[in-house]
Amino acid sequence: MFRYVSPVFLFLLSGACCLTVNAQDQIIPRPVSVRIADKSEAKPVKLDGGTRIVCREKDVGFQRQARLLQQFLSGGTGLPLAGMGGTGAIRIEKDASLKQYGPEAYRLEAAPGNIVIKAAAPKGVYYAGQSLAQMLPAAFFDDGADKGAVSWTVAEKPFSMLDYPRFAWRAFMLDEARHFFGEEEVKRLIDQMGLLKMNILHWHLSDDAGWRVQIKKYPKLTSIGSKRRDTEIETWGSGKYEGRPHEGFYTQEQIRRIVRYAADRNITIVPEIDIPGHSAAATFSYPELKLSAKPVTEIPVSFNDGTAFDPTNERT
């Protein structure tokens, strides 16, 4: 399932349900264009037990996104959305005309019993699915909700939507040198990034305060550099501390899993490894590589240390 959505997002989503007329107004970021049927007799667009996801494209990327979309929407609604037959469909089609808007563009055309997702590339299919999810009742994101009691209305009237990003680089920066979160928390964050159509995770994995990624050739980076006795709190130079040790790092296999998980959500991970400065954790682990004659007595517990690697040392 979606794993987790922040209470703030659910609050905003529920507020949007109350204050807006059209489900499309709930989508963040706002789509490029939306056309809604103006016929007064138009019926709502809904998902139900007879809805099936259908993709007849031979493109393996489209097929994969169709499977991921089925898992995502089924997890949120409790509907199977797979199997033979069915009385309604979410159809996934390749549309080369959307190339002009880039690989993340998509078009949604929705009528009762028939939702069509069009995209020039698999990324567009993924983002169309995220927009569908945002139009559904907020119970979609609540694992504790009674899914069977919900009417899974996508929109009150048929509509056509075109969407593509304004910016190619839509990033979130996560600093785990200073606070280690762990694999499951990072995956929950990636889920929320995908929902909001963010596509770059800037992953800060080393600094003075800690080294968070396993390098097998240099095991002390994690056996020593991933731990510190305390953590400064509130703000830099506050003089206040948490009062407990902090540690953690990612194995190479965990890194690979997270990279794959992000890739399925069209997110590229850009790692930040700080060198030659901001390197107290690394140079405390390997003191023969540090620049300053000042001794490094521990991994810093405050965030204003100036330790660096020695660039004149051939071992560095």
C-alpha positions, 0 to 999 in steps of 0.5 A: 500500500501507500505505507504512510501519508503525513497527517498534515497532507490528510488534513489538506486533502480533507479540507479540499474535499469540503471547500472545492467543487471538483475533485481535480482541485485536490491534485497537488501540484495543480494540473496544467489543464482540466476540462469538465463535462458541463452536462447536468445529467453527467454521471460520476466517475467511480471505481468499483468491484468491476473495474479492471486495469487494462494495458495492451501495450507491448512496451515492458515499461508500460506493462510494469507501470500497469502492474504497479498501478494495480497494486497501488490503487488496489492497496488504497481502495481494497478493490481487486482491479485485476483479473478477467472480465469486468464492467469498467476499465482503467485503460493504459495507452501509449500516445506519441503525441505527448512527447512534445511535453516530455516523458513525464506528461500524461492525459487522463480521460474519464467517463463512467466505466472508462478511464483512459491514461495516455502517456508517451513514456512509462513515467507519465503512467505513474504520475497519472496514477498519483493524480487518480489517487489524490482525487479519491476519498481521503480514506484511500490513504488511511490503512485503518479505514473500512475500505468496503464502506467507501464509495470510490468516486474519482470525480462527479462528472466526466473530465479530460486532464492534461498534465506535465511538469513545469520544472525538470528537477523537483527535489527533496534533500534528506540529511541523514548525516545528522539524523539517521532515519532508516530504510522503512522511513526513507521508503515512506518519504519516497512514497510521499515524494512520488505522490507530489510528483517530486523526482529527485531525492538529494540524499545527504549521507556523510558530514562531520556528524556521521557517515551513513553508507557502507564502504567495504574497503573502509569498514571503519567509516561505519564501525566508528564513523556512524556513531556519536555519543550525543546530538545538539538540538534546537539550533546550531550552537544552542549548547543544548543536547539530546542526552543519548547516543545516535548511530546508524548506517545503510548496508550496500544492499539496503542502498540498492533496495532503496535505489530500486524502490525510488526508481519504481516511483520515477525518483532519481537518488543523488547522493551527497558525500562531503569531501574534502571538508565536513569530514570529521566522522571520516577522519576520526575513523581514519585520522592519518588522512586529516588535514589539521594538526588539531586532534579529533577526539570524537565524532562531533555532537555539535554541527560546526566542526571544520575538519577536512581531509588532507588533499596533499596526502597520497593516501587520501 
